[in-house]
Amino acid sequence: AEMGKPELESFLTSLAVQRNVSASTQTQALSALLFLYKDVLELEFPWLDEVTRAKKPARLPTVLTADEVKLLFQYLDDPLMDLVVRLLYGTGMRLLECLRLRMKDVEFTRREIVVREGKGNKDRVTMLPDSLADRLRAQMEFVKGQHAQDLAVNRGEVWLPDALAAKYPNAPKALAWQYVFPAAGFSVDPRSGAVRRHHVDDKRVQRAVKRAAERAELVKLVTPHTLRHSFATHLLEAGYDIRTVQELLGHSDVST
């Protein structure tokens, strides 16, 4: 029997309506059909405009109370992880935005942090809390000394996007472009073979947050991203207008 446009639409709709599958399962089924048609049967896949889509569940993000945030901080026993996690909460940055932070993008005088190429490849400015300024300055002084030692042994190069590296050939070894949170050791770039100091591994932060939440006996599911949601919620509760919070988070849609 042939399986044309009506049969495909009927099958995909039945997944959502009769079998009540998740949106991701329905999308997987569509991807499998696309592969079957294009790569196996070598047929043109019909345009499907009569498919009932499975609904994505609307899930509210986990938000910690101010007391729960303080409790979480108490159980972060690694000083570097403590600084990173406090910065996530105090700035609203995403985890990788924080770990990819470069030395040149911290502005102590104006108490600002420039987040480069955030989600959607957009730059934005967020706040640098007064309470973290001295500790962040000390971390950057450490990086300055470490970078000088790296240069002394003919290292000290950091990864830059290809276009930037081509435009500024000396930038990879410049202090301004070094990560604020560099890794403890060097690693080999699998693409170029260059030996560089990458930023701290995001899994290290995730493990630290999970361990602290368990030790604090928090019943909520806590991840580094929970701190971003908590940052936004606590600002709104403190009277900040929603547009300001939206800009600090880098959201293009106020509803998110």
C-alpha positions, 0 to 999 in steps of 0.5 A: 500500500502507498503511503502518501500525504494523507496517510502521513498526516493521519499517522502523525496526527494519531500519535498526538491524538490517540496515543497522546505522545510527547511533542519530542516523540512526534518530532522524532517520528517526523524525522524518521519519515523524512529520512525514510523518504529522502535517504532510503526511498529517494522520494520527495517528501510531501508538505504536511499542513494538516497534522495536529501537533502534540502539545509541549507541556508548559512547565514553570521553572524552579525558583529558590527563595532567598533563604534557600539561595543563602543555604546553597551558598553555605555548602559550596566548599570549593572557593572557585565554584562558590564565586562562579555560583554566586556570580550566576545568581548575582548576574543572571548569566547562563552557565556557559556565558559565565565560564566564557567570560573574558577579562576585557568584559568586566567593568569594575568602575561601572559595576557591569559585565558585558555578556558576549554572543549570548543566546541568539548571538547577541551581546548584552550588559548585566550588573556586577554585584558590589558584594562580588567585586573584590573577589572577582578582582582577586580572581582576575589578578590570579589569572594575570599572574598565571597568564604571565607564567604561561607566556614564560613557557611559550604558552598563554594562547586562548581560543578565539572565533576564527574571524577574530583570530584572523583579524587580530593575530596577537589577540589569543595571547593578550591578557584582555582575551583570557578567560576569567575562569580558566581551566587548571591545566592545558588541553589540545584543541582537536581541530587545530592541535594547538595547546591552550588553556580552556575555561573551567568545565561546565560539568564541574559547576553542575556537580558542585551545585548538585552536591551543595543542594544535596548537602543543604537538603533542598527538596527542589531540583537545583541546577546552575540555571535555577540561579538564573530564574531565581535572579529574575524572580527576586529582582521582580519581587524587589520592584524592578520593572519587567523590561529591565529584567528582560534586558539583563537576562537577554530575552527578546520576548518579555513572556519568557 
